Amino acid sequence: MAVEALPATAVSTTPDHEPQGRFKKFLPQYVAISPFFVLFAIFGAFPVLFSIYISFHSWNGIGEMKWVGLEQYTYLFTDPQFWAAIGNTLIIWVLSTVPMLFLALVIANALHNTVRFRGFYRVAYFIPNITSVVAVTMVFGSIFSNNFGLLNAFLQSVGLNKIEWLSQPWGIQVAIASIVTWRWVGYNAIIFLAGLQAISADVYEAAKVDGASSVQTFFRITVPMLRPVILFTAITSTIGGLQIFTESQVLLGDTGGPGGAGTTIVTYLYKSAFVDNQFGYGAAVGWALFVLIALFSIINWRLVGGREKS
């Protein structure tokens, strides 16, 4: 019996198990998702790689680049303005992050026990996070104004002397920390609330049967079981707190206020690159900030998450 040969077009010359065959098979899917990777390569990966490249050069943004090796990074260690910016950033970060996370946890616990209007309170606390930070900073600028601020008006109404908030280093840092705290406390409260709702009610009922008070329940059940959520909020708050820029820039401008007390690491990066036209040094400051964020994130992870592992 004769066997008919298959048409030449019906025989695949590139089996599906070969890389070329799989590529042709899924080509439409690759084309469909390619815009994301193209945009990421242009606006995400390229700036990062280019910042590494120019950090080893002296460049004013227009002229020819000059190779300087590690000189930019070496100068960082002897630059007093850079270390002052780190000090300012850490002070503002502590002044904002510690009360922010504490208030967020208290608000989340209150929302968790609230029966009526729970949805309204969630929206109300989250609104500051989606409000324009420029608008918020301008409002807080009027509140902390030296001469006509609402805060000084309140102090004088209760018989106290007014304070020149925006003329003293500590007043400037308190003002910036207040803006950060007001903007992010609701966001973290919603995250804490999601963590609280994941804790089984049986645990609280068992604690109540054992005679635990509200304070004991909060510190011995709620806080330990929220440890992963607390770790997440601590790390994200650290990353955000060390990148404070808009609040300081809008409130004080390029100078950072009297004595540069409001100059953070990112505002110093911006000033170095886009005001002084030292793009290579600005890139080096950016990578120093990356190392600092990674270092503090590891410290947070060891302090908050280490006990859970043990």
C-alpha positions as CSV (number, residue, x, y, z in Angstrom):
1,M,0.0,0.0,0.0
2,A,1.4,3.4,-1.0
3,V,1.8,6.1,1.6
4,E,0.9,9.6,0.5
5,A,3.5,12.2,1.3
6,L,2.4,15.2,3.4
7,P,2.5,18.6,1.6
8,A,5.6,20.5,2.2
9,T,3.7,23.4,3.9
10,A,2.2,21.0,6.5
11,V,5.6,20.0,7.9
12,S,7.0,22.4,10.5
13,T,10.7,22.9,10.1
14,T,11.0,24.5,13.6
15,P,9.5,22.3,16.3
16,D,7.7,24.0,19.3
17,H,10.3,22.8,21.8
18,E,13.0,24.8,20.1
19,P,13.5,28.4,21.2
20,Q,12.8,29.8,17.7
21,G,9.6,27.8,17.4
22,R,8.3,29.0,20.8
23,F,9.2,32.6,19.9
24,K,7.1,32.4,16.7
25,K,4.2,30.7,18.5
26,F,4.0,33.4,21.2
27,L,5.0,36.4,19.0
28,P,1.5,38.1,19.3
29,Q,1.7,37.9,23.1
30,Y,5.3,39.3,23.1
31,V,4.2,42.2,20.9
32,A,1.2,42.9,23.2
33,I,3.4,43.3,26.3
34,S,6.3,44.9,24.6
35,P,5.2,48.5,25.1
36,F,5.7,48.2,28.9
37,F,9.2,46.8,28.5
38,V,10.1,49.4,25.9
39,L,8.9,52.3,28.2
40,F,10.6,50.7,31.2
41,A,13.9,50.4,29.3
42,I,13.7,54.1,28.2
43,F,12.4,55.7,31.4
44,G,13.4,53.2,34.1
45,A,16.5,51.1,33.3
46,F,18.4,53.7,31.1
47,P,18.3,56.5,33.7
48,V,19.6,54.2,36.4
49,L,22.4,52.8,34.3
50,F,23.3,56.3,32.9
51,S,23.4,57.7,36.5
52,I,26.0,55.1,37.3
53,Y,28.0,56.1,34.2
54,I,28.0,59.9,34.8
55,S,28.8,59.4,38.5
56,F,32.3,58.6,37.4
57,H,32.5,61.7,35.2
58,S,32.6,65.5,35.6
59,W,29.7,66.8,33.5
60,N,27.7,70.1,33.4
61,G,24.9,68.5,31.4
62,I,25.8,70.0,28.0
63,G,29.6,69.9,27.3
64,E,32.0,67.0,27.1
65,M,32.2,64.5,29.9
66,K,35.5,64.1,31.7
67,W,36.4,60.8,33.4
68,V,37.2,61.3,37.1
69,G,36.9,57.8,38.4
70,L,36.0,57.7,42.1
71,E,36.7,61.3,42.8
72,Q,33.0,62.2,43.1
73,Y,32.5,59.4,45.7
74,T,35.7,60.4,47.5
75,Y,34.6,64.0,47.8
76,L,31.3,62.9,49.3
77,F,33.1,61.8,52.5
78,T,34.7,65.2,53.0
79,D,31.7,67.4,51.9
80,P,30.2,69.1,55.0
81,Q,27.0,70.0,53.1
82,F,26.4,66.4,52.2
83,W,26.7,65.2,55.8
84,A,24.6,68.2,57.0
85,A,21.9,67.0,54.5
86,I,22.1,63.5,55.9
87,G,21.7,64.8,59.5
88,N,18.7,67.0,58.5
89,T,17.1,64.1,56.7
90,L,17.5,61.7,59.6
91,I,16.1,64.3,62.1
92,I,13.0,64.9,59.9
93,W,12.6,61.2,59.3
94,V,12.6,60.4,63.1
95,L,10.3,63.4,63.8
96,S,7.8,62.2,61.2
97,T,8.0,58.4,61.2
98,V,7.8,57.6,64.9
99,P,4.6,59.7,65.6
100,M,3.2,58.8,62.2
101,L,3.3,55.0,62.8
102,F,2.1,55.3,66.4
103,L,-0.9,57.5,65.4
104,A,-1.6,55.2,62.4
105,L,-1.7,52.2,64.7
106,V,-4.0,54.0,67.2
107,I,-6.3,55.2,64.4
108,A,-6.4,51.7,62.8
109,N,-7.3,50.1,66.2
110,A,-10.1,52.7,66.7
111,L,-11.4,52.1,63.2
112,H,-11.4,48.3,63.7
113,N,-13.6,48.7,66.8
114,T,-15.9,51.3,65.2
115,V,-19.3,50.0,64.2
116,R,-20.9,53.0,62.4
117,F,-19.5,55.1,59.5
118,R,-16.5,52.9,59.2
119,G,-16.3,53.4,55.4
120,F,-16.6,57.2,55.8
121,Y,-13.7,57.3,58.3
122,R,-11.5,55.2,56.0
123,V,-12.0,57.6,53.1
124,A,-11.5,60.6,55.4
125,Y,-8.2,59.3,56.7
126,F,-7.0,58.4,53.2
127,I,-7.8,61.7,51.5
128,P,-4.6,63.5,52.7
129,N,-2.5,60.8,50.8
130,I,-4.1,61.7,47.5
131,T,-4.1,65.4,48.0
132,S,-1.5,67.4,46.1
133,V,1.7,67.6,48.2
134,V,2.4,71.1,46.8
135,A,-1.0,72.4,48.0
136,V,-0.6,70.7,51.4
137,T,2.8,72.3,51.8
138,M,1.5,75.7,51.0
139,V,-1.3,75.3,53.5
140,F,1.2,74.2,56.2
141,G,3.4,77.1,55.2
142,S,0.6,79.5,56.2
143,I,0.0,77.6,59.4
144,F,3.7,77.8,60.5
145,S,4.1,81.4,59.1
146,N,6.3,83.5,61.4
147,N,4.0,86.6,61.4
148,F,0.5,85.6,60.4
149,G,0.5,81.8,61.0
150,L,-2.5,80.1,62.6
151,L,-0.2,78.3,65.0
152,N,1.2,81.5,66.3
153,A,-2.3,83.0,66.6
154,F,-3.3,80.0,68.7
155,L,-0.2,80.4,71.0
156,Q,-0.8,84.1,71.5
157,S,-4.5,83.4,72.2
158,V,-3.5,81.3,75.2
159,G,-0.9,83.8,76.5
160,L,2.2,82.3,75.0
161,N,4.8,84.1,72.8
162,K,4.9,83.5,69.1
163,I,7.6,81.3,67.6
164,E,9.4,82.0,64.4
165,W,9.0,78.5,63.1
166,L,10.5,79.1,59.6
167,S,13.5,81.1,60.9
168,Q,14.9,78.5,63.3
169,P,16.4,75.1,62.3
170,W,14.3,73.0,64.7
171,G,11.2,74.9,63.7
172,I,11.8,74.2,60.1
173,Q,12.3,70.5,60.7
174,V,9.2,70.3,62.8
175,A,7.2,72.0,60.1
176,I,8.4,69.6,57.4
177,A,7.9,66.6,59.7
178,S,4.3,67.7,60.4
179,I,3.6,67.8,56.7
180,V,4.9,64.3,56.2
181,T,3.1,63.0,59.2
182,W,-0.3,64.5,58.2
183,R,0.0,63.2,54.7
184,W,0.9,59.6,55.4
185,V,-0.7,58.7,58.8
186,G,-4.0,57.8,57.1
187,Y,-2.3,55.7,54.5
188,N,-0.5,53.6,57.1
189,A,-3.7,53.4,59.2
190,I,-5.5,51.7,56.3
191,I,-2.7,49.2,56.0
192,F,-2.7,48.5,59.8
193,L,-6.5,48.2,59.6
194,A,-6.2,45.5,56.9
195,G,-3.7,43.6,59.2
196,L,-6.1,43.9,62.2
197,Q,-9.0,42.5,60.2
198,A,-6.9,39.4,59.4
199,I,-6.5,38.5,63.1
200,S,-9.0,35.9,64.1
201,A,-11.7,37.1,66.6
202,D,-11.2,33.8,68.5
203,V,-7.8,35.0,69.7
204,Y,-9.4,38.1,71.3
205,E,-12.2,36.1,72.8
206,A,-9.7,33.7,74.3
207,A,-7.8,36.6,75.8
208,K,-11.0,38.1,77.2
209,V,-11.9,34.8,78.8
210,D,-8.5,34.7,80.4
211,G,-9.1,38.1,81.9
212,A,-6.7,40.2,79.7
213,S,-7.3,43.9,79.9
214,S,-7.6,46.1,76.7
215,V,-4.0,47.3,77.2
216,Q,-2.7,43.8,77.6
217,T,-4.6,42.6,74.6
218,F,-3.2,45.4,72.5
219,F,0.4,45.0,73.4
220,R,0.5,41.2,73.8
221,I,-1.8,40.1,71.0
222,T,-2.4,42.9,68.5
223,V,1.1,44.3,68.2
224,P,2.9,40.8,68.0
225,M,0.5,39.5,65.4
226,L,0.8,42.8,63.4
227,R,4.6,42.4,63.3
228,P,4.8,41.7,59.5
229,V,2.6,44.7,58.8
230,I,4.6,46.9,61.1
231,L,7.8,45.7,59.3
232,F,6.3,46.6,55.9
233,T,5.2,50.1,57.1
234,A,8.5,50.7,58.8
235,I,10.5,49.9,55.6
236,T,8.2,51.8,53.3
237,S,8.2,54.8,55.7
238,T,12.0,54.6,55.8
239,I,12.3,54.6,52.0
240,G,9.8,57.5,51.7
241,G,11.3,59.5,54.7
242,L,14.8,59.4,53.3
243,Q,13.5,60.7,50.0
244,I,11.8,63.9,51.3
245,F,12.0,66.5,48.6
246,T,8.8,68.4,47.7
247,E,7.9,69.5,51.2
248,S,11.3,71.1,51.7
249,Q,11.6,72.5,48.2
250,V,8.2,74.1,48.2
251,L,8.4,75.4,51.7
252,L,12.0,76.8,51.6
253,G,13.2,76.8,48.0
254,D,16.7,75.9,46.9
255,T,18.4,77.4,50.0
256,G,16.9,75.0,52.5
257,G,16.0,77.9,54.8
258,P,18.2,79.6,57.4
259,G,21.4,77.5,57.9
260,G,20.2,75.0,55.3
261,A,18.2,73.2,58.1
262,G,15.6,72.1,55.6
263,T,18.1,70.7,53.0
264,T,17.5,67.0,52.7
265,I,19.6,64.5,50.8
266,V,17.3,64.7,47.7
267,T,17.1,68.5,47.8
268,Y,20.9,68.6,48.0
269,L,21.0,66.1,45.0
270,Y,18.7,68.4,43.1
271,K,20.8,71.5,43.9
272,S,24.0,69.8,42.9
273,A,22.7,68.6,39.6
274,F,20.2,71.1,38.4
275,V,21.2,74.4,40.2
276,D,25.1,74.0,40.3
277,N,25.1,71.9,37.0
278,Q,27.3,69.2,38.6
279,F,25.4,66.2,37.2
280,G,28.2,63.7,38.0
281,Y,28.3,64.7,41.6
282,G,24.5,64.7,41.8
283,A,24.5,61.1,40.5
284,A,27.0,60.2,43.2
285,V,24.8,61.7,45.9
286,G,21.9,59.7,44.5
287,W,23.8,56.4,44.8
288,A,24.9,57.3,48.3
289,L,21.2,57.8,49.1
290,F,20.5,54.3,47.6
291,V,23.1,52.8,49.9
292,L,21.7,54.6,52.9
293,I,18.1,53.5,52.2
294,A,19.3,49.9,51.8
295,L,21.3,50.1,55.1
296,F,18.3,51.5,57.1
297,S,15.9,49.0,55.5
298,I,18.2,46.1,56.6
299,I,18.4,47.6,60.1
300,N,14.5,47.9,60.3
301,W,14.2,44.3,59.0
302,R,16.6,43.0,61.7
303,L,15.0,45.0,64.5
304,V,11.3,44.4,63.6
305,G,11.3,41.1,61.7
306,G,14.2,39.4,63.4
307,R,12.2,38.4,66.5
308,E,9.5,36.7,64.3
309,K,12.1,34.4,62.8
310,S,13.6,33.5,66.2
